[in-house]
Amino acid sequence: MSSPPAHPSSSRRRFLLARAGAGAALALTAAPSWAGPGRRPFGRFGSPAARLTPRTLYVDPAGRGDHPTVSAAVAAASGSGWTLVLAPGTYRETVAVSAARTGATWIGASENPRDVVIVYDNAAGTPKPGGGTYGTTGSATTTVQADGFTARWITFANDWLRADHPDVTGTQAVALKVQGDRSAFFHCRFLGHQDTLYADSTALTAFARQYYAHCHVEGDVDFVFGRATAVFEHCRFRTLDRTDLASAPYGFVFAPSTAGAAPCGFLVTHGRISSAAPDAAYKLARPWVPSSDTTARPMLTVRETHLGPGIDAVAPYADMSSAHPWQSQRFAEYRNTGPGAVITVPANRPQLTRAQAVSATREAYLGDWAPWTEGR
């Protein structure tokens, strides 16, 4: 995603350096005391000596598992149906799950996403060792191309900061890029600034379905974006403050790029959007029509969600390009609450009717896949 005009950012790294309060920050410190020497680093999920299944691998940076890094465990887990159990710790690495590694499950052993953090700090404009730059896709800390991926109680983060790299103009820095169909995330956290969560598909004709439940996402510019069919249920979204900008907008929460042929895009239901920034500093969304798909018709429905004062209630949507105005896209709301949901200019807040809302449900979006029935 492109940025609004900005000076080099002085936004914070402390969102990854200090213990969280109200879901705003995450500690990248030592593992909790219960996971120390002599303890059970893998909680109730077994151990190398007592595996949950023959296709379960244990990951622990302290050396008490099968592998010390997530990427090493992924490399060892070739084929389908592997489970990785991650001990508490900070895994500073990039990880890629290829399309062949279907049906994978990753579990944060402590059942608290603050304890298990996969983080790196590449941006789109970061120079690559062999020349060139990473680009938005290459900046991702974790990339998942395989179908049937599930993650629980894990934080995916990108802690690249504009303030540290004032010479870099490609400031997109993805924490997680997901492309596979039937990808589910429960109680996970996605932390970054620009382009935090890339909910995508493998091709224009692939309508990848994704489900996010009880998750936390934070960032500033377009920090939930992509062309996937994605349902966000009971999720929290937090917009960050920015001292590098003189005026609003500071950024945009959503930037869908739904293919024109796709019947469903992003659905946000029973969520909450809060902010560390001044009131009305953020737009709810803007449509992304990429150069690779100029026929895209971005789709976003936000329903029964609390919109805090950080969202501009008067004009919650904006254009990314004048050639593709937001009014021509598929944006709608239904029964939202909070200061950011107050309808002052009806033309700027398209609303679903009760009859239309019947088709804006997780069941309608995800079809024969019902991930919410899986055990928590």
N, C-alpha and C positions, 0 to 999 in steps of 0.2 A: 504494500500500500504506500502511496505517496504521503508525505507529511504536509500539514499546513505550513505556511511560511513561519520560520522559527529561527531564533538564535541558538547557538550551542546550548544544550540542556545542562542544567545543574541539578537535575532530578537525582533521586537518592539511591544509593546502594543499601541503605539501612533496611529496606524492605526485605533484604535477605540476611541482614547481620544482627538484628535485634529480635527478641522474643515477641511473638505476635500479640496484638491487642485488637479486639474487634475484627479479627480476620485480616489485618492490614499488613502484617509482617511475619517473617519466618526466620527461625534461628538456623544458621548453618554452623552449629557448634558440635561438641562431642555428643555421642549417643547418650540417651538417658541412663541413669544409674542402674535400672533394672536389667539393662542389656550389657553390663560390664563383665569383667572376668568372672567366671564361675556362674554366670547367669544364663538365661535361655535367650540367645539373640534372635531366635526364630519363633518365639512366642508359642502359640498353640498349633503351629503349622509344621511340626516335626523337626527333623534335623538330618544331616547326612547319614547318621546312624539309624534313623527311623523315618524313612521317607514317606510322605503322604502317598505317593505313587512312584512307580519306577521312572516316570518321566517328570519328576520334580527335581529341580536344581536349587541349591541354596547359595546366596550371594552375601558376602560379608567383607567389608574392607579391612576388618581386623584379622582375617584369615581363618575364621571358624567355619567357613562354608566350603562349597565346591569351587567357587571362583571369587576373586576379590573385587571384580568389576562387573557391571551389568553387561557391557559389550562382550566380555569374554564368555559369560554365560549364554548370551544370545548366539554367539558363534558356535558354541558346543551343542546348542539345542536345535539341530537341523531337523527339518521335517515338521510335522504337525503335532499339536496337542501337548506342548510342554508348559509346565508351570514353573515360574521363577519366584522364590520367596526371598525378599530383600530385607536383610537386617538393618536396623537403624544406622544411619550414617549419611555423609555427603558424598555422592558419587560425581566427581567432577570429570565428566567425559561426554563425548557424543555417542549416541546409540542409534543403530538403524536395524529395523526388523523388516527383512525382505518379504516379498509377496509369497514366497514358498513356505514361510514359517506360520502357517495358518493355525487358528485355534489356540493361540498363546494366552496365558494368564499370568499377570504380574501381581504379587501381593506384598504390600508393606506389612512386615511382620508385627509391628507394634500396634497396628490398626489405628494409627494416628499419622496423617500425611505430613505433619510437621517434622516427623522423625526420619523420614526416608526422602531424600532430595536428590534428584538427578539434574545437574546444572552445568552449563558452560556459557561462554561469553563471545560467541561469534555474531557478527552482524552482516547484513547484506554487503556492506562496503569494506569488510575486513579482508585484507590481502591474503590470498592463498599461497602456500609455500611454493607451488609450481607456477605462480603467475596468475593474474586476474584476481577477481574477488568472488566471495561465496554466493552472492545473490540471496534473495529472500529464502528460497527453498533450502539452499546450502547452509544457511545460518542456523537451522533448527538444531536444538540440543538433542531432541529425540524425534525420529521419523519412523512412522509405522505404515507400511504398505500392505501388510497381510490382512486378510479377512478374518473375522471372528476373534479379534483382539479384545481382551478385558483387562482393566487395571483397577486396583482398589487400594486406597490409603497411600497414595504416592504423590509427591510434589514434582512437577516438571517445571523447570525454571530456565530463564536466560537472563543473566545479570550484567549484560553489556549496557554501558551507560554513555549517553551522548556527551556528558561533561568530560569524560575521560578521553574522548576522541573528537575534538572539535574540527579536525580536518576531514572526517569521514561524513559523506553526504548520504550514503546508503544506510539509514539508521534502523531499518527493519531488523528485528532480532527475535526469531521465533523460538518459543520454548518447546512446543510440540506441534508437529505436522502429522495429521492422521488422514490416510487415503483409503483404507480398507472398508469394505462393507461389514455391517454388524460389529461395529467397534463400540465398546461400552466402558464408561468410566464412572466409578462409584466413589464418592468421598475423596476425590482427588483435588489438587490445587495446581493452578497454572499461573505462573508469575513471570512478568516481564514488563516491558514498556510498549514498544510499537510492534504490532503483529504477534501478540503473545500466543494465541491459539489458532492454528491454521487447520480448519475443518474442511477437508478437501476430498477429492476423488482421484482415481488414477487416470481418468479420461473424461472428455466432455460427455460421452455417451454412458458413462458409468455413474449411476445414481447411488453413491455410497451412503448407507444409513448409519447414523451415529447417535448414541444416547449418552447423556451426561446427567447424573443424578446426585444431588447434594454436593455439588462441586463449588469451588471458589475460583474465579478468574479475575485477574487485575492487570491494568495497563493504562495506556493513554491513547495512542492513535490506532484505530481499526483493530482493536486487540482481540476481537473474535471475528474471523473472516474466512471466506472460502466458498466453495460450491457444493458442499455436502448437503444431504438431507439430514439435518441435525436437530434433535430435541434436547432442550435444556430444561430439566424439571427440578424444582426446588433448589436452584443454583443461585449463588451470590456473585454479583459483578461489582468491582470496585474501581473507580476512576482515580488516578493519581494526581497529585498537585504538580504544577510545573512553574518554576520560577524563571524559566528561560523565555516565556512568552509575555508580551505586554498586554494582550487582550484575548478574549475568547474568540473562536472556540479553541479549547486546549486539545481536543481530540474527539474521537467517535468510538462508541462502544462496539457497534456491529458494522461490518462491511461485507454483506453477502454478495456472492457472484454466481448465483444459481443459473444453471443453463436454461435457456428458453424452453427446451423440451421437458425439463424436470417439473413434475407436478407440485413438488414441495421443496422448500428451502429451509430456513431456520425457524424453529418454533421455541419461544421462551414462555414457560408456563409456571405459575406459582413461584416466581423468583423474587429477587430483591436487588436493586441497583443503588449503591451508596457511593459516597465520594469523599476524598480528602481535599478536593479543590473547592474554590468559591462556588456559590450558587450559580446555576445556569451556565457553568463554564464548558459543559460538554453537550454534544449532540447525541441523541440516541443511536442514530445510524446514518450511513450514506451508502449508496449503491456502488459496487465495484463492477464495472464492465471492462474486463481486461482486453488488451489488444489481441490476445490469442482467441478470444470468443466475443466478438462484437455483437453477437445475437443474444448474449446473456440477458436474462430478466431477473435481477436480484429479488429475492423473496424473504421477507421477515415478518413474522407475526409475534407480537408480545401481548400476552393475555394474563389477566389476574395476577399481575406483578406489581410490586411496590417500587415506584420510581422516586428516588430521593430528590432533594433540592438541587443537586449537582447537574441534573438534566434540564436543558432549556425547554421549558414547557410551551413557550410561545412558538418556537420554531425548532422542533426536535430533530428534523431531518435536513440534510444538506446534499448538494451535488458533489460528486467527485470530479465530474466532467460536465460541462454545459451541454455536450452532445447527448448526454444520457441523464436527463433530469429525474429526480427521485419520484416525481409525480407519475412518471410513466412506468414505474416499477411496481412490484407487488409488496407494498408495505401496508401493514394494518395493525390495529390495537383492539383490545377488547377488555373492558372492565378493569383497567389498571387503576391503581390508587397511589396516593402520595403527592407531594408538591410538584414533582416533575411530570405528573400525569394530568394536571388540571388543563381542561380544554378552554383556552381563551380565544384561539383562532381556529374554528372548526375545519377550515380548508387545509390547515397544516397538520391535522390529526385524523387521518382516515380510520374509521371504526368499522369493525365487523358487525353485522346484524346478528341476532340470536340464531337465525337459520344458518348463516354462514359459519358461525362459531362451532357448529356441530361437526364441520369438516376440519377444524383446526385443533386436532387432538393428537396425542402420541400414537394412538391406534391407527388413525388415518394416515399419519406420516410414515410409520414404520411397517405397516402391513402385517405380514405373517410372522414378524419377529417381535417378541415381547420380552425384552431384557429386564423389565421391572419385576418379572416373576422369578428371576434368579435369586438365589440366596444371597443375603447381604454379608 
